Amino acid sequence: MRQRTDSTHVLGAIRAITRLECVGETLRAALNTLATVVPDWLLSKAHEEWVKRYNTRIEEHYQPKSQSKREELANIYGEDGLQLLNAVFDSSSPDWLRKIPAVETLRRVWVQQYYLQDDCIRSLYSSRNSPSLSNDQFPLRSRCSLC
């Protein structure tokens, strides 16, 4: 008997990988844009591991098969993106950085995909999320000066 390819678990796995690629590529695009527009500023804010993590398209990287590894990677992307957004929105950074379209897209995607819990960023789609998030946790915009 053939297994159906439209089964819920297959669609869920595809959705999770697509979401992971979306947040990773959004962050990569923002980093690439900032590297072009303000390379010295970005160099002072970026972390060394970002170069390795975001130097090639996310789809070219090995995508974790287990849900826990995908969630771990989503949280790494989330933390990296939040650090970048905090740097862009810091009062010492030029105001015009916030108006760069790739930065605005990053901000919007992070508001849609993440929330803060105990000062840690978490994916809204993590299996560890409680079924009902309180208003002070959901979404990121409720506790984030970026939004």
HUPE-V165684 format. One record per run of one state. SS is the DSSP state (H for helix, E for strand, L for the rest). FROM is the first residue (numbers start at 1). TO is the last residue. Records with the same first field share a line. If there is no record, write none. Layout:
SS: FROM-TO + FROM-TO
This chain:
L: 1-7 + 38-38 + 46-47 + 55-57 + 61-66 + 89-94 + 100-100 + 118-119 + 124-139 + 144-147
H: 8-37 + 39-45 + 48-54 + 58-60 + 67-88 + 95-99 + 101-113 + 140-143
E: 114-117 + 120-123
